[in-house]
Structures are given as C-alpha cells and as structure tokens.
Amino acid sequence: RNLYGTPLNTGIFIDHNVDICRYENINFAPKYWLESGLGTPDAAVLKAYLRSHATALTIEQVDWSYLTDITVDGYQVGVLLRKSTGRSDGSSANGQVYNLKITDCATGIMADCINEIGFLFTKADVAADLPFHASSSFTSSITFKNVAFKGAGEYGVLNEGSGLLSLQDCTVELTGDGAKYGVASQGQGSQLLCVSTSFSGKGQHILADTKVSSAKIVNCMTESTLKVDNKAGKAVSVAYDENEKTTLLPEGYDYNRVVVTKPAGENFVDVSQAPYNVVIGTIKQYPTEDASAALQKAIDDMAKAGGGIVYVPSGTILLQKPIVVKSGVELRGSSDMAHHTMTPATTFITNYGAGDPDGTALITVEGKAGLYGFRVFYNELAIADVTPYAFTIRGNGSDLYIRNVTLSNSYQGVDLATNRCDNHYVESLCGAPLKTGIVAGAGSKNGLIRDAQFNLHYFSSNPYPGPDRDGNDIWDHMVRNTCGVVIRETENQICYNNFIFGAHKGMLVEDGADVYTLGHGTDGSTIGLSIEGNGSKALNFVNSQLVCLHGKDDNILYI
C-alpha cells in the first residue's frame, strides 16, 4: 500500500500466492527518481530505458488478486498477466483491478495467460502504443468495464488468443497515422462481446477475423457509421437494442478514505506490569489465572486518566469473563498488521459464552474506543460438535475501530447491529467464523468494513492446544452454516475488498441495507451473495468475484 518509485526492471512481481493479494495506491513513473534529488539521471535516457526494458506489475500464479488505485507511466508494459515461472504446473492468475491509470507505455496491459476464473478491469484509463494485447496463449476470459483505451499504434485492443474478450461501456480511440482497428479479434476460436462501447479517432472500429468463433456487438457507437470488418460471416452479429441497458458505475463513494484511529489520550500502560500484573503465558502453557478483572481495571483507570493505550504483550492471556473497552481507550496487542494464527501475537484464550449465543459479548467496544493487533481463540470449541457461543466483539457507539484483529474460531465474530455504530471502521478482521463473521445494522451510518479475510485455515492451522480441528470438518461446517459479511439496516455502508473462503453465504444483505460494495470475493461457497427481505435502500456491487463449488443447488447470486 502507498508505494511510489521508479523500478528499472520489475515494479511488483506476484507468483505462488493464494487467498489473497491486495495492492493499493501503487505508483510507478520516471518522475519519482527524476524529482527525488538522489543521483538524478538524464531524463531522456531514463525514459527510453523504461520504455524498452521495464514492466510495472507482473502477475503470475495467484488465487484472487485485488488491485486498486494503480498508476503507471512510461513503461514497456504496464500490467503483465502470464503463467507462473516458479511452478511446474503452469498456474496463472485471476483477480480484479479498479481505478487503473496507464500512460505513455509501449503496451498497457498484456495478457499471456489467465486462469479459468478470469480477470476484470473496471474504471481505467489505458493510453499506450498498444493499450491491450492478448497473446496466442490467452485461452480464458478478460472483462473491461468503463475502460478508456487510447492507442497510438495499429490497434487499441488486440486479441490473438482463443479466449473471450468482453468490453462493456468502454471507449476506444486510435490517434496514430498507422491505425488499423480499434478492437481486433483474430485468434483461433476467439470470442468477442462488445456492448455499449464507443469508438473515435482513426482506422476502422472492429475486426472479426476468419478464425473468430463468435462476436456479439451491441449498441456500439461512433461519430458516424460503425465500421465492422466482418471476416467471420454468421459468427458475427451487430445489433442495436433499446432493451439492452448497461449499468453505470456508482460514483462518490469514498471506499479508500484515510481513517486515523487512535485513543483520546497519549497515556500508555503495559498490563503485565504492576499494578495489574496480568499473567502472560505461552503457546504450550496457558495461564490459569483469569485476567478479566485486572484487564478491566486497567481499562477503567485509563478512561479516567483521559484515554490512551492499554497494551497486552505477546503471549497467551486467559479471558473468561466479558470486558468493556471504554470510550477513549485502545486495547492493543502486539501485532501491527493483519496476522495469521500461525504467527506469534497477543492471544486471548477463552471459553466464555458457550451455550449462550444471545448473551453479552466477550469484548464490548464503546464509541470512540478501539481494538488493535490481537487475536482470540476458543480453546474448548470442538468442530465435531459445535456449541453456539455469544459474539466475540460487540460495538456500542459511534467512531469505534477494530484493526488487525484475528478471531481464530469465533462462532459469532463482530456485532455492529445490536447497537447503532455510526462511522465504524473495521480493517483486516481475520478468522474462520463458524456462524457469522461480521454484521452491521441498527441504522448505522457511514461505516467502513475493509480487507476482512475469512478462511478455514485460521482455525485448522492454529497451533494452539485445544480440541481436534480437522480442516475437512471445518470446511463442511462453514459451507453449511457460515455467513461471512452480513449487512442489515444501514446508511452509506461501505464494504471494500473483503474475502471469504468456505461459506454457506459469502455475503448476506437484508432489509434496510444501503451498501456500496467494491471488490467482494466469495470462494468455495454454497451461495456467493444472498439478498433477502422485502426491500433495501441502495445496493451497489462493483468487481465482485463469486465462486460456488457444491453442485447443482449452488447459487452464485440468490435474491
């Protein structure tokens, strides 16, 4: 996140990654070196070198990749999608890109190989000699939505492979004297879907070569007559259909807004020290003394002192009674980032709430309070016979935050729907929820839930002592019972780049929801996205990836 520079060969190289990679606000251009004052090179030499040698982003084998707010200027290739060079099975990538800007590149986007799930680009400006090129090894699908292609060479969009190229609400402009076709589909068995796309500039507009298996051109526009060079005969259809309407992208949602999270004061206390003396155990030896009372005393004292951080060091802490994090206080663990259960971190060990799913949550967060950098593990929860538990975390007020918290095996994770929680901010909530990952509602306004990561391996790979946790059993339970993200009555709720693997319903939207969702991913679900109830206020879903794996009764989308 927030990377600026002038890489001379490869900016970012992605290979052999699974569920999932996130890249935000990445910026590569000659100017970052030229304006740095650090041994500034000759500008013409640098620009010529980058234009002939460098690739900004190379994406190989990755299961799901989220790329948002990317700018590339002056490279040989802006984005390269190809087979893995580090794996022998020839794996490749799938994913989605939102808000991409490429300028002055030789090739804007190069697709050599994409896996069968496909790749999606939404809201982009791609200006290059050749804005998009799919090589002869491209066999799957790629979709462009609201993308402006501006080409200085022969083609704007060129498909030489056998895969499906889809353009929806795009613009294609050719400016060079050697311009041939705005869109050219000429690979053996290739397919083209071009809907509500406008053409301008020089050259002809669309080529469907003799090897094309199908080309559907609907409601495409130009300043004069649409020029389609049809060499594939009946495989090509050109139509103008008033009933064929596309959906404009919603605008004005601050999905990636900067949120500053900090307690009310600058006070700090380590609860392992006097006067609180909370016992910190190890992964092999849990404490036997419940830390709930001491931890609550530290939180209360901090609130009375004007707010600050109540710090719990890395290790295991027994927490068997509910606590309340008061306004102005941050309960902080040892982790500064999203973390897996396999890495050392502050870990609360509990069995609180068993058999009482409607009871008080283990941790209540008041308004203007926060949780940061720890995890919770239910050490007596057996996947073979799951007992319902109370929520692990419940919000109670506005402007609360939850960051970098991992709930290894919570039955119910985070509740922002019992009480109104305006302006809530939840970032990098991870875990393997057995019923509910996170729920927002109660009329909450202007909330943001981003980068949630739910996957069975947060439980199955947890090395902490407790009942057996066979991955197959966890999987079977989650695909029959788990809802990852649940949105109820809200106003201007934003869900950004969340992901779940293994769910009955990846995302559930209920009555009264007003939600903008960018980049939601559901993989391995029974229902990818479920919209239920009598009515919601406004529902917007952009760049969603929904994959169901359980047979004839699966639903990618259920309404």
C-alpha positions as CSV (number, residue, x, y, z in Angstrom):
1,R,0.0,0.0,0.0
2,N,1.1,3.5,-0.8
3,L,4.2,2.7,-2.9
4,Y,5.9,5.2,-5.1
5,G,9.0,4.7,-7.2
6,T,10.9,4.2,-10.5
7,P,11.7,0.5,-10.7
8,L,14.1,-0.2,-13.5
9,N,13.1,-3.8,-14.4
10,T,10.1,-5.1,-12.4
11,G,8.0,-3.0,-10.1
12,I,6.0,-5.7,-8.4
13,F,6.3,-9.5,-9.1
14,I,3.5,-11.8,-7.9
15,D,3.7,-15.5,-8.0
16,H,2.7,-18.6,-6.0
17,N,0.2,-16.8,-3.8
18,V,-3.2,-17.9,-2.5
19,D,-6.2,-16.2,-1.0
20,I,-5.4,-13.4,-1.5
21,C,-3.1,-10.5,-2.5
22,R,-4.1,-6.8,-2.1
23,Y,-2.3,-3.9,-3.7
24,E,-3.5,-0.3,-3.2
25,N,-2.2,3.1,-4.3
26,I,0.8,1.8,-6.3
27,N,2.5,4.5,-8.4
28,F,5.4,3.9,-10.8
29,A,6.8,6.6,-13.1
30,P,10.1,8.2,-14.2
31,K,9.3,11.3,-12.2
32,Y,9.8,9.7,-8.8
33,W,13.5,9.3,-9.5
34,L,13.9,12.4,-11.6
35,E,12.3,14.6,-8.9
36,S,14.0,12.9,-5.9
37,G,17.3,14.7,-6.0
38,L,19.0,11.3,-5.5
39,G,21.6,11.0,-8.2
40,T,19.3,12.2,-10.8
41,P,19.9,10.5,-14.2
42,D,19.5,12.0,-17.7
43,A,15.7,12.2,-18.2
44,A,15.7,11.1,-21.8
45,V,18.0,8.2,-21.1
46,L,15.9,7.0,-18.2
47,K,12.6,7.3,-20.1
48,A,13.9,5.5,-23.1
49,Y,15.3,2.7,-20.9
50,L,12.0,2.2,-19.0
51,R,10.0,2.2,-22.3
52,S,12.2,-0.6,-23.7
53,H,13.0,-2.7,-20.6
54,A,10.7,-2.4,-17.6
55,T,7.4,-3.9,-16.5
56,A,5.5,-2.2,-13.7
57,L,3.4,-5.2,-12.5
58,T,3.9,-8.9,-13.3
59,I,1.1,-11.1,-12.1
60,E,1.6,-14.9,-12.3
61,Q,0.0,-17.6,-10.1
62,V,-2.2,-16.0,-7.5
63,D,-5.7,-17.1,-6.4
64,W,-7.6,-13.9,-6.3
65,S,-5.8,-10.6,-6.5
66,Y,-7.2,-7.2,-5.6
67,L,-5.5,-4.1,-7.2
68,T,-6.9,-0.7,-6.5
69,D,-5.7,2.8,-7.4
70,I,-2.8,1.9,-9.6
71,T,-0.9,4.4,-11.8
72,V,1.9,3.5,-14.3
73,D,3.6,6.0,-16.6
74,G,6.3,5.4,-19.2
75,Y,6.9,1.6,-19.0
76,Q,7.4,-1.1,-21.6
77,V,4.5,-3.0,-20.1
78,G,2.1,-1.6,-17.5
79,V,0.4,-4.9,-16.3
80,L,1.6,-8.3,-17.5
81,L,-0.5,-11.4,-16.8
82,R,1.3,-14.7,-17.5
83,K,2.0,-18.3,-16.5
84,S,3.9,-18.9,-13.3
85,T,7.6,-19.1,-13.8
86,G,8.1,-20.6,-10.4
87,R,5.7,-23.6,-10.6
88,S,5.8,-26.5,-12.9
89,D,2.0,-26.8,-13.4
90,G,1.7,-23.6,-15.4
91,S,-0.7,-22.0,-13.0
92,S,-1.8,-18.4,-13.6
93,A,-3.8,-15.6,-12.0
94,N,-7.3,-14.4,-11.6
95,G,-8.5,-11.2,-10.0
96,Q,-9.9,-7.7,-10.3
97,V,-8.5,-4.2,-10.8
98,Y,-10.3,-1.0,-10.0
99,N,-9.2,2.5,-10.9
100,L,-6.1,1.9,-13.1
101,K,-4.3,4.6,-15.0
102,I,-1.7,3.8,-17.5
103,T,0.0,6.5,-19.7
104,D,2.8,6.5,-22.2
105,C,3.6,2.8,-22.2
106,A,4.5,0.6,-25.1
107,T,1.9,-2.0,-24.1
108,G,-0.7,-1.0,-21.5
109,I,-2.0,-4.5,-20.4
110,M,-0.5,-7.7,-21.7
111,A,-2.5,-11.0,-21.2
112,D,-0.4,-14.1,-21.9
113,C,-2.2,-16.4,-19.6
114,I,-5.1,-16.1,-17.1
115,N,-6.7,-18.9,-15.3
116,E,-10.3,-20.2,-15.9
117,I,-11.9,-17.8,-13.4
118,G,-10.8,-14.8,-15.5
119,F,-9.7,-11.2,-14.8
120,L,-11.7,-8.0,-14.5
121,F,-10.7,-4.4,-15.1
122,T,-13.1,-1.7,-14.1
123,K,-12.8,2.1,-14.3
124,A,-9.5,2.5,-16.1
125,D,-7.6,4.8,-18.5
126,V,-5.1,3.0,-20.6
127,A,-3.0,5.1,-23.0
128,A,-0.2,3.3,-24.8
129,D,1.1,2.4,-28.2
130,L,-1.0,-0.8,-27.8
131,P,-3.3,-0.4,-24.9
132,F,-4.3,-4.1,-24.6
133,H,-2.8,-7.2,-26.1
134,A,-3.9,-10.8,-25.6
135,S,-1.2,-13.2,-27.0
136,S,-1.8,-16.5,-28.7
137,S,-1.6,-18.3,-25.3
138,F,-4.6,-16.5,-23.9
139,T,-7.4,-19.0,-23.5
140,S,-9.7,-17.9,-20.7
141,S,-11.6,-14.6,-20.3
142,I,-11.0,-11.0,-19.5
143,T,-13.6,-8.2,-19.0
144,F,-13.3,-4.5,-19.2
145,K,-15.9,-2.2,-17.7
146,N,-15.8,1.5,-18.1
147,V,-12.3,1.5,-19.5
148,A,-10.9,4.2,-21.9
149,F,-8.4,2.8,-24.3
150,K,-6.2,5.3,-26.3
151,G,-3.8,3.8,-28.7
152,A,-1.0,5.5,-30.7
153,G,-0.3,2.4,-32.8
154,E,-2.2,0.0,-35.1
155,Y,-4.7,-1.4,-32.5
156,G,-6.5,-0.3,-29.4
157,V,-7.5,-3.7,-28.2
158,L,-6.0,-6.8,-29.8
159,N,-6.9,-10.5,-29.1
160,E,-4.7,-13.1,-30.7
161,G,-5.7,-15.9,-28.4
162,S,-8.7,-18.2,-28.2
163,G,-10.2,-16.6,-25.1
164,L,-13.2,-14.4,-24.5
165,L,-12.7,-10.6,-24.7
166,S,-15.6,-8.6,-23.2
167,L,-15.9,-4.8,-23.3
168,Q,-18.8,-3.0,-21.6
169,D,-19.3,0.8,-21.6
170,C,-15.7,1.4,-22.8
171,T,-14.2,3.9,-25.2
172,V,-11.6,3.2,-27.8
173,E,-9.6,5.9,-29.6
174,L,-6.8,5.5,-32.1
175,T,-4.6,8.5,-32.8
176,G,-1.7,7.2,-34.9
177,D,-1.3,7.5,-38.6
178,G,-0.9,3.8,-38.9
179,A,-4.1,3.0,-37.1
180,K,-5.9,-0.2,-38.3
181,Y,-8.7,-1.3,-35.8
182,G,-9.9,-0.1,-32.5
183,V,-10.8,-3.7,-31.5
184,A,-9.4,-6.7,-33.3
185,S,-10.4,-10.3,-32.5
186,Q,-8.3,-12.6,-34.7
187,G,-7.2,-15.6,-32.5
188,Q,-8.3,-19.1,-33.4
189,G,-11.7,-19.7,-31.8
190,S,-11.7,-16.4,-30.1
191,Q,-14.9,-14.7,-28.8
192,L,-15.8,-11.1,-28.6
193,L,-18.5,-9.4,-26.7
194,C,-18.6,-5.6,-27.2
195,V,-21.5,-3.8,-25.5
196,S,-22.2,0.0,-25.4
197,T,-18.7,0.8,-26.4
198,S,-17.9,4.0,-28.4
199,F,-15.2,4.4,-31.0
200,S,-13.3,7.5,-32.2
201,G,-10.2,8.6,-34.0
202,K,-8.5,6.9,-36.9
203,G,-8.8,3.5,-38.5
204,Q,-11.7,1.0,-38.6
205,H,-13.6,0.2,-35.5
206,I,-13.9,-3.6,-35.2
207,L,-12.2,-6.6,-36.8
208,A,-13.7,-10.1,-36.5
209,D,-11.2,-12.3,-38.4
210,T,-11.9,-15.6,-40.1
211,K,-10.8,-17.6,-37.1
212,V,-13.3,-16.0,-34.7
213,S,-15.9,-18.4,-33.2
214,S,-18.4,-15.7,-32.2
215,A,-18.6,-11.9,-32.0
216,K,-21.6,-10.1,-30.5
217,I,-21.6,-6.3,-31.0
218,V,-24.5,-4.5,-29.2
219,N,-25.2,-0.8,-29.1
220,C,-21.8,0.3,-30.0
221,M,-21.4,3.9,-31.1
222,T,-19.2,6.2,-33.2
223,E,-19.4,9.7,-34.5
224,S,-20.6,8.4,-37.9
225,T,-21.1,4.8,-39.1
226,L,-19.8,1.9,-37.1
227,K,-17.1,0.2,-39.3
228,V,-17.1,-3.6,-38.7
229,D,-14.7,-5.7,-40.8
230,N,-16.6,-9.0,-40.7
231,K,-14.5,-11.8,-42.0
232,A,-16.2,-14.5,-39.8
233,G,-19.6,-14.4,-41.5
234,K,-22.5,-15.6,-39.5
235,A,-20.4,-15.9,-36.3
236,V,-20.8,-12.1,-36.1
237,S,-23.9,-10.2,-35.0
238,V,-24.3,-6.4,-34.9
239,A,-27.4,-5.1,-33.1
240,Y,-29.0,-2.0,-31.6
241,D,-31.4,-3.0,-28.9
242,E,-33.2,-0.4,-26.8
243,N,-33.9,-3.0,-24.1
244,E,-30.2,-3.8,-23.7
245,K,-29.2,-1.5,-21.0
246,T,-25.9,-1.4,-19.0
247,T,-25.4,-0.1,-15.5
248,L,-23.4,2.9,-14.9
249,L,-20.8,2.8,-12.2
250,P,-21.8,4.4,-8.9
251,E,-19.7,7.4,-8.0
252,G,-19.0,9.4,-4.9
253,Y,-18.2,6.6,-2.5
254,D,-15.0,7.1,-0.5
255,Y,-14.1,3.5,-0.4
256,N,-10.4,4.1,0.4
257,R,-10.7,7.0,2.7
258,V,-7.9,7.7,5.2
259,V,-9.2,7.0,8.7
260,V,-7.0,8.0,11.6
261,T,-7.5,5.7,14.6
262,K,-6.1,6.5,17.9
263,P,-7.2,6.7,21.5
264,A,-8.2,10.0,23.1
265,G,-5.0,10.5,25.1
266,E,-1.3,9.6,24.9
267,N,-1.2,7.6,28.1
268,F,0.2,4.1,28.0
269,V,0.2,1.1,30.3
270,D,1.5,-2.4,30.0
271,V,-0.9,-4.7,31.9
272,S,1.8,-7.3,32.5
273,Q,3.4,-4.8,34.9
274,A,2.4,-3.6,38.3
275,P,-0.2,-2.7,39.5
276,Y,-2.2,-5.0,37.1
277,N,0.3,-7.9,36.8
278,V,-1.7,-9.8,34.2
279,V,-0.1,-13.2,33.7
280,I,1.2,-13.8,30.1
281,G,1.5,-17.5,29.2
282,T,3.0,-19.3,26.2
283,I,1.6,-21.4,23.4
284,K,2.4,-24.5,25.4
285,Q,1.4,-23.3,28.8
286,Y,-1.8,-21.2,29.1
287,P,-2.2,-19.1,32.3
288,T,-4.5,-20.5,34.9
289,E,-5.5,-17.1,36.3
290,D,-8.3,-15.2,34.6
291,A,-7.1,-11.8,33.6
292,S,-10.6,-10.3,33.0
293,A,-10.8,-8.3,36.3
294,A,-7.3,-6.9,36.0
295,L,-7.7,-6.0,32.4
296,Q,-11.0,-4.3,33.1
297,K,-9.4,-2.3,36.0
298,A,-6.6,-1.2,33.6
299,I,-9.2,0.0,31.0
300,D,-11.3,1.8,33.6
301,D,-8.2,3.6,35.0
302,M,-7.1,4.6,31.5
303,A,-10.5,6.0,30.7
304,K,-10.5,8.1,34.0
305,A,-7.0,9.3,33.1
306,G,-8.3,10.8,29.8
307,G,-7.7,7.8,27.5
308,G,-4.7,6.0,25.9
309,I,-3.4,2.6,25.1
310,V,-3.9,-0.5,27.3
311,Y,-1.2,-2.8,26.0
312,V,-1.2,-6.6,26.3
313,P,2.1,-8.1,25.3
314,S,2.6,-11.1,23.0
315,G,1.7,-14.5,24.6
316,T,-1.5,-16.2,25.9
317,I,-3.9,-14.5,28.3
318,L,-6.9,-16.2,29.9
319,L,-10.0,-14.2,29.4
320,Q,-13.1,-15.9,30.9
321,K,-15.4,-13.0,31.7
322,P,-16.7,-10.2,29.5
323,I,-14.9,-6.8,29.4
324,V,-15.8,-3.4,28.2
325,V,-13.3,-1.1,26.3
326,K,-14.3,2.4,27.4
327,S,-14.5,5.5,25.2
328,G,-11.1,7.0,24.6
329,V,-9.2,3.7,25.2
330,E,-7.5,1.4,22.8
331,L,-7.0,-2.2,23.8
332,R,-3.8,-3.1,21.9
333,G,-2.0,-6.3,21.3
334,S,1.5,-7.0,19.8
335,S,0.6,-7.2,16.1
336,D,0.9,-4.1,13.9
337,M,-0.7,-5.8,10.8
338,A,-3.1,-8.4,9.7
339,H,-1.8,-11.7,11.1
340,H,-2.3,-15.4,10.9
341,T,-2.8,-17.8,13.9
342,M,0.5,-19.4,13.0
343,T,2.5,-16.3,13.9
344,P,3.3,-15.1,17.5
345,A,0.9,-12.5,18.8
346,T,-1.2,-11.4,21.8
347,T,-3.8,-14.2,22.1
348,F,-6.8,-14.2,24.4
349,I,-7.7,-17.8,25.4
350,T,-11.4,-18.2,26.3
351,N,-14.4,-20.4,26.5
352,Y,-16.7,-17.6,27.5
353,G,-20.2,-17.5,26.0
354,A,-20.6,-21.2,25.4
355,G,-24.3,-22.2,25.0
356,D,-25.4,-18.5,25.2
357,P,-25.5,-17.2,21.6
358,D,-27.7,-14.2,22.6
359,G,-25.6,-13.2,25.6
360,T,-23.2,-10.4,26.4
361,A,-20.2,-10.4,24.0
362,L,-16.8,-11.2,25.3
363,I,-15.5,-7.7,24.4
364,T,-17.8,-4.7,24.1
365,V,-16.3,-1.6,22.4
366,E,-17.8,1.7,23.3
367,G,-17.9,4.7,20.9
368,K,-14.6,6.3,20.3
369,A,-12.8,3.2,21.6
370,G,-10.7,0.8,19.7
371,L,-9.2,-2.7,19.4
372,Y,-5.9,-3.3,17.7
373,G,-3.5,-6.1,17.0
374,F,-4.5,-9.2,18.9
375,R,-6.4,-12.5,18.4
376,V,-9.0,-14.6,20.3
377,F,-9.0,-18.4,20.4
378,Y,-11.8,-20.6,21.9
379,N,-9.7,-23.4,23.2
380,E,-12.6,-25.7,24.1
381,L,-14.7,-25.3,20.9
382,A,-14.8,-28.7,19.2
383,I,-15.6,-28.6,15.5
384,A,-17.0,-32.2,15.7
385,D,-19.9,-30.9,17.8
386,V,-20.1,-27.1,17.6
387,T,-21.7,-25.3,20.5
388,P,-23.3,-21.9,19.9
389,Y,-21.4,-19.0,21.5
390,A,-22.0,-15.3,22.2
391,F,-20.4,-12.8,19.9
392,T,-16.7,-12.2,20.5
393,I,-16.9,-8.4,19.9
394,R,-19.9,-6.1,20.1
395,G,-19.9,-2.4,19.2
396,N,-21.8,0.2,21.3
397,G,-21.4,3.7,19.9
398,S,-20.0,5.8,17.1
399,D,-16.5,6.2,15.9
400,L,-15.2,2.9,17.2
401,Y,-12.5,1.0,15.4
402,I,-11.3,-2.6,15.1
403,R,-8.0,-3.2,13.3
404,N,-5.7,-6.2,12.7
405,V,-7.8,-8.5,14.9
406,T,-7.9,-12.2,14.3
407,L,-10.7,-14.3,15.6
408,S,-9.4,-17.8,15.1
409,N,-12.6,-19.8,15.6
410,S,-15.4,-17.5,16.8
411,Y,-18.9,-18.8,16.5
412,Q,-20.0,-15.2,16.0
413,G,-17.4,-12.6,15.3
414,V,-18.2,-8.9,15.3
415,D,-21.7,-7.4,16.1
416,L,-22.3,-3.9,14.8
417,A,-26.0,-4.5,14.5
418,T,-27.4,-4.7,18.1
419,N,-26.4,-1.1,18.8
420,R,-26.0,1.8,16.4
421,C,-22.4,2.3,15.5
422,D,-22.0,5.3,13.2
423,N,-18.7,5.8,11.4
424,H,-17.4,2.4,12.5
425,Y,-14.1,1.4,10.9
426,V,-13.1,-2.2,10.7
427,E,-9.8,-3.2,8.9
428,S,-8.2,-6.6,8.5
429,L,-10.6,-8.6,10.5
430,C,-9.4,-12.2,10.0
431,G,-10.6,-15.7,11.1
432,A,-12.7,-18.8,10.5
433,P,-16.2,-17.7,11.7
434,L,-18.5,-20.7,12.3
435,K,-21.7,-18.8,12.0
436,T,-21.2,-15.0,11.4
437,G,-18.0,-13.1,10.5
438,I,-19.3,-9.6,10.9
439,V,-22.7,-8.0,10.9
440,A,-23.6,-4.3,10.6
441,G,-27.0,-2.7,11.1
442,A,-29.2,-0.9,13.7
443,G,-29.3,2.1,11.3
444,S,-25.6,2.7,11.5
445,K,-24.3,5.4,9.2
446,N,-21.1,5.9,7.2
447,G,-19.4,2.6,8.3
448,L,-16.5,1.1,6.5
449,I,-15.6,-2.6,6.6
450,R,-12.4,-3.3,4.6
451,D,-9.9,-6.1,4.0
452,A,-11.8,-8.7,6.0
453,Q,-10.2,-12.1,5.4
454,F,-12.2,-15.3,6.4
455,N,-10.7,-18.7,5.7
456,L,-10.9,-22.1,7.4
457,H,-7.2,-22.2,7.9
458,Y,-7.2,-19.6,10.6
459,F,-8.8,-22.4,12.7
460,S,-7.3,-25.6,11.0
461,S,-3.7,-24.3,11.1
462,N,-4.0,-22.8,14.6
463,P,-1.1,-24.4,16.5
464,Y,-2.5,-23.6,20.0
465,P,-3.6,-26.6,22.2
466,G,-7.2,-27.5,22.1
467,P,-9.7,-30.0,20.6
468,D,-9.0,-31.5,17.2
469,R,-9.6,-29.2,14.2
470,D,-9.6,-31.2,11.1
471,G,-9.8,-29.0,8.0
472,N,-12.4,-31.1,6.2
473,D,-14.7,-30.9,9.3
474,I,-14.3,-27.2,9.5
475,W,-14.9,-26.9,5.7
476,D,-18.1,-29.0,6.0
477,H,-19.4,-26.9,8.8
478,M,-18.6,-23.5,7.2
479,V,-20.2,-24.2,3.9
480,R,-23.4,-25.2,5.6
481,N,-23.6,-22.6,8.3
482,T,-21.3,-19.6,7.9
483,C,-22.3,-16.1,6.7
484,G,-19.2,-14.0,6.2
485,V,-20.4,-10.4,5.9
486,V,-24.0,-9.5,6.9
487,I,-25.4,-6.1,6.2
488,R,-28.8,-5.1,7.7
489,E,-30.3,-1.6,8.1
490,T,-27.6,0.9,7.4
491,E,-26.9,4.2,5.6
492,N,-23.9,4.7,3.3
493,Q,-22.3,1.5,4.5
494,I,-19.1,0.7,2.5
495,C,-17.6,-2.8,2.2
496,Y,-14.2,-2.8,0.5
497,N,-12.1,-5.7,-0.7
498,N,-13.5,-8.3,1.7
499,F,-13.0,-12.0,1.1
500,I,-14.2,-15.4,2.4
501,F,-13.3,-18.9,1.5
502,G,-15.7,-21.5,2.8
503,A,-19.2,-20.2,3.5
504,H,-22.9,-21.0,3.3
505,K,-23.4,-17.4,2.3
506,G,-20.4,-15.3,1.5
507,M,-22.3,-12.1,1.9
508,L,-25.8,-11.6,3.1
509,V,-27.8,-8.4,2.6
510,E,-31.0,-7.9,4.5
511,D,-33.9,-5.4,4.8
512,G,-32.9,-1.8,5.0
513,A,-29.4,-2.1,3.8
514,D,-27.8,0.8,2.0
515,V,-24.4,-0.5,0.9
516,Y,-21.7,0.1,-1.6
517,T,-19.5,-3.0,-2.1
518,L,-16.2,-2.9,-4.0
519,G,-14.2,-6.0,-4.6
520,H,-16.1,-8.5,-2.5
521,G,-14.8,-12.1,-3.1
522,T,-16.6,-15.3,-2.1
523,D,-14.9,-18.6,-2.9
524,G,-15.9,-22.1,-2.0
525,S,-19.5,-21.2,-1.1
526,T,-23.0,-22.6,-1.3
527,I,-24.3,-19.1,-2.1
528,G,-21.9,-16.4,-3.1
529,L,-24.2,-13.4,-2.5
530,S,-27.6,-13.5,-0.9
531,I,-30.1,-10.6,-1.0
532,E,-33.0,-11.3,1.2
533,G,-36.1,-9.5,2.7
534,N,-38.7,-7.1,1.5
535,G,-36.5,-4.2,0.4
536,S,-33.3,-2.4,0.7
537,K,-32.4,1.3,0.1
538,A,-29.5,1.1,-2.3
539,L,-27.3,-1.8,-3.3
540,N,-24.2,-1.4,-5.4
541,F,-21.8,-4.2,-6.1
542,V,-18.6,-3.5,-8.2
543,N,-15.9,-6.0,-9.1
544,S,-17.5,-8.9,-7.2
545,Q,-16.0,-12.4,-7.6
546,L,-18.4,-15.2,-6.6
547,V,-17.4,-18.8,-6.9
548,C,-19.6,-21.7,-5.7
549,L,-18.3,-25.3,-5.5
550,H,-21.0,-27.5,-4.2
551,G,-23.1,-28.9,-7.0
552,K,-26.4,-28.3,-8.6
553,D,-28.0,-26.5,-5.7
554,D,-25.3,-23.8,-5.5
555,N,-26.2,-20.2,-6.2
556,I,-23.7,-17.6,-7.3
557,L,-26.4,-15.0,-6.6
558,Y,-29.6,-15.5,-4.6
559,I,-32.3,-12.9,-4.5
